[in-house]
Amino acid sequence: MKKLQVLIFYGIFIMLFQPLHARDAVFDMHMHYKWSQQDVTTPEDAIRFMDEEDISHAVVMGKPAKLALEIKALAPKRVTAIYSPYSKAKDWYLWQRRESVVTDSEAALKSGDYQGIGELHIIGGGFASRLTEASVLGRLLKLAEKYDVPIMLHTEFSRPDYMLKICKMSPKTKILWAHAGAILKPKHVDQVMTECPNVWSGMGASDKWRYNQHTDENNQLKEEWKTLFIQYPNRFMVGSDTVWPVDEMDSWHTDDTGWQELGRFWGFHRKWLSQLPKDIEQKIMRENAMKLFNREA
């Protein structure tokens, strides 16, 4: 009888004191830490925000690059820093014309402090340079292959042609496609994923405030996107993209509060991820990124 009472008491204790909303850990594959965030978010704050949202691991890009190392230093087993050549406002398109980006990127990878390159923006409307093996992008692709690290690319075109050319020109390079093409239709994403086995798609900033195309007004996963996730279960992953507000990026008079928005971003992602089969949900929310960035559980 006493044994039964002890078991009952223990069961009640567990029910009362366990977390009411226990959540699976996630790997955030798209986080920025920028000079415009430093006044409102310290590296210690960043780790605390990660803990609050059950983010077990993260990929962080600094602007300038060394800022990512400040967060990595606090949690080296959890944070992967990748090298960004951006330090000024116009670098998002000028990087393609700067020869120094290649040598600086190689020095960063050689140091061992960074395990990737990115995020590099390649935008239509005259901002994209001509792609050749001798171009800055062409040499960065070869550099990523040489050091066996991912390169994160943000392409923004109405057609998939540019990404198809990139992946086929450097088929041994691990390409992490930020925002899964951002504005492309599912059929175009499918084409890239089919023809480019060296491409992984990241769903960072793919939320209802920015690049959302995969959920409807009721936060329900659209069937054509659900089909994609199930068809390529090992090549999708998710991130928050800690940039906010998006219409005043790197403003001198407005602090970037992207880290303060983590709960909102991941609350959205967890809802659509939960609509997938459990094994695929786990792959996309954590396992695929763990493998791509060679992180231990």
Buried (B, 14 or more C-beta within 10 A) or exposed (E): EEEEEEEEEEEEEEEEEEEEEEEBEBBBBBBBBBBBBBEEBBBEBBBEBBEEBBBBBBBBBBBBBBBBBBBBEEBEEBBBBBBBBBBEEEBBBBBBEEEEBBEBBBEBBEEEBBBBBBBBBBBEEEEBBEBEEEBBBBBBBBBBBEBEBBBBBBBBBEEBEBBBEBBEBBEEBBBBBBBBBBBBBBEBBBBBBEEBEBBBBBBBBBBEEBBBBBBEEEEEBBEBBBEBBEEBBEBBBBBBBBBBBEEBBBEEEEBBBBBBBBEEBBEBBBEBBEEBEEEBBBBBBBBBBBBBBEBEE
